[in-house]
Amino acid sequence: MTTRWEYLTVPLLIHATKQILDNYGEEGWELVQVVPGPNPENLVAYLKRPVGEA
C-alpha cells in the first residue's frame, strides 16, 4: 500500500522556531524544508505527515 501524504506550510518566527516546530511535531508533522519568508525575520516551513494521523 502506498503512503499518502498531507502537507502544511507554516510561517516561522526566528525567535520561536523550536517551539513552533515542536508543537507541530507533537501532532505528527515532519519538517521537510525551511525557506526564507517575505522578510528577514520570517521563515517558511514545509511539513508533511501520512494522511489519517491527525
N, C-alpha and C positions, 0 to 999 in steps of 0.2 A: 504494500500500500504506500502510495506516495504521500509525503508530508505536505500539507497545505499550510501556508503562512499568512499571517496578517501583519501589516506594517503600521508604524506610527512615526510621525515627525514631531519632535518636541523642541521648543526653544530652551536653551540652557543659559543661565546667567553664570558668568565666570566665577563669582564668589560663592555659588551654591551648587556647582556641578556635581559633586559627590552625593550630596543629599538628594538631588533630583534623580540621578541615575539609580541610587539605592532604592528609592521609592518605586520606580518602575521595575527594577529587578525583582522586588518582592512580589510584583504582580505577574512575573513570568516573562517580562520583556528582556531581550538580549540586545546589547548595543552592537550595531553593525558599523556605523561610521559617524564621525563628527566633522562638520564642515563649518567654515566661517558664516556668521549670520549677517544681518543687514548693517550692523555697526560693530565697532571693535570690542564692545563689552558683551556681545552676544555670540553664541554658537548655536548650531542646529544639530540635534542628534537624530539619527535614523535608527529605529529599533524594530525588532521582529519577534514573533512568538508563534508557535504552532496554533492553528485555529482550534478553538474549543478549550483552551487552557485558562480562560478568564476566571 
